[in-house]
Amino acid sequence: MLLFWFCTTFKNSIKSKINQEEVLYVDNTMFGGVPGRWRAWKLDEYGHKLQCGIIPNKLKVEEELRMLGDLQDVETTARRGSTSARRSFFKRIKPQRSSSRDSKELASFSNTHLSLYIDAVSLNDVGLCSYQRVERLEYKFRPVLVLGPLSECVIEKLCIDFPEQFHRCQPSQMRCTKEDMENGVQNNAIADYRRRGSLFEYTTIQSILDNKQHHCILDTIDNSYQLLFPE
């Protein structure tokens, strides 16, 4: 089970600090046969286990959040309006002078003390934030479409600086009519085409799918965006 860690003040047995918004891997939800104790692993950027420790489970975290928070103050905060509550939750403190009530709420959000954190957010509006279960997405190589006046320079730099990750999809050439190209597009066989003198230069869908070892950079024209990503 992968968890997204919201809180920063609870004690845990992992030697290094657990940072807010860190992803933990829980492999035992009743460690040592004791309810409320989870064994969690810190992970590196590739999802490999680094070190493990004991953390409180979701129910214990939310129970302690309720105990630390002054519920009467929370109800008063909720009556200020959901708009103010959401604004204090999502905004960050900016280095500017302000005497407004919003600036005081933002300052309370930056404080690591849980009681002040709860006071800045309406529990009725956003709920208690302890853990959020997440799912790991498998990494896959995907086609890359670069548009803009400097697209050629960007594509060239990607291929030169990161040849193990990016590869330019080389188009094919064929002598045919424009109707043949349009039929290929309609049949989902051709992703993009352009005229080069008496020949047509085109990129097939199959050539993109066959390139599974790199991010395939497509050599396209601006109009082909609608062909690749129809509304």
MODA-V420948 format. One record per backbone hydrogen bond with DSSP energy under -0.5 kcal/mol. CO is the residue of the C=O (numbers start at 1). NH is the residue of the N-H. E is the energy in kcal/mol with one decimal. If there is no record, write none. Layout:
CO|NH|E  CO|NH|E
This chain:
1|26|-3.2  2|134|-2.3  3|5|-0.6  3|24|-2.6  4|132|-1.3  5|21|-3.4  5|22|-0.6  17|19|-0.7  19|22|-1.3  22|5|-3.3  23|43|-0.7  24|3|-3.1  24|26|-0.6  25|27|-0.6  25|41|-2.4  28|39|-2.6  30|33|-2.0  31|34|-1.6  33|35|-0.6  34|37|-1.3  36|38|-0.5  36|57|-1.7  37|31|-2.2  38|40|-0.6  38|55|-2.7  39|27|-1.5  39|28|-1.0  40|53|-1.9  41|25|-2.1  42|50|-3.0  42|51|-0.6  44|47|-1.8  48|44|-2.0  51|42|-3.0  53|40|-2.7  54|13|-1.6  55|38|-2.8  57|61|-2.2  58|62|-2.4  59|63|-2.2  60|64|-2.3  61|65|-2.1  62|66|-1.9  63|67|-1.8  64|68|-2.4  65|69|-1.9  69|71|-0.9  70|74|-1.9  71|75|-2.4  72|76|-2.0  73|77|-2.3  74|78|-2.4  75|79|-1.6  76|80|-0.5  77|80|-1.1  78|81|-1.4  81|85|-1.6  82|86|-2.6  83|87|-2.1  84|88|-2.0  85|89|-1.3  86|90|-2.0  87|91|-1.9  94|96|-2.6  100|104|-1.0  101|105|-1.8  102|106|-2.5  103|107|-1.9  104|108|-1.8  105|109|-1.4  106|110|-1.2  107|111|-0.7  108|111|-0.5  113|117|-1.9  114|118|-2.7  115|119|-1.7  116|120|-1.3  118|121|-1.1  121|123|-0.6  122|125|-0.6  122|126|-2.4  122|127|-0.5  123|127|-1.5  128|130|-0.7  130|6|-2.5  130|7|-0.7  132|4|-3.0  134|2|-0.7  144|146|-0.5  144|218|-2.8  145|147|-0.5  148|151|-1.6  150|154|-2.3  151|155|-2.8  152|156|-2.1  153|157|-2.2  154|158|-2.3  155|159|-2.2  156|160|-1.9  157|161|-3.0  158|162|-2.1  162|165|-1.5  162|166|-2.5  165|215|-4.3  167|217|-2.8  168|170|-0.6  169|171|-0.5  172|202|-2.8  174|176|-0.8  174|200|-2.8  177|181|-1.4  178|182|-2.5  179|183|-2.3  180|184|-1.8  181|185|-2.0  182|186|-2.5  183|187|-1.9  184|189|-2.9  184|190|-1.6  185|188|-1.6  189|205|-2.0  192|203|-2.7  194|201|-3.3  196|199|-2.0  199|196|-3.2  200|174|-2.0  201|194|-2.5  202|172|-3.0  203|191|-3.1  203|192|-1.3  204|208|-1.1  205|209|-2.1  206|210|-2.2  207|211|-0.6  208|211|-0.6  210|212|-1.5  214|216|-0.8  215|167|-2.3  215|217|-0.7  216|144|-3.2  216|218|-0.6  217|169|-2.8  218|146|-0.5  218|220|-1.2  221|224|-1.3  222|225|-1.5  223|226|-0.9  223|227|-0.5  224|228|-2.2  225|229|-2.7
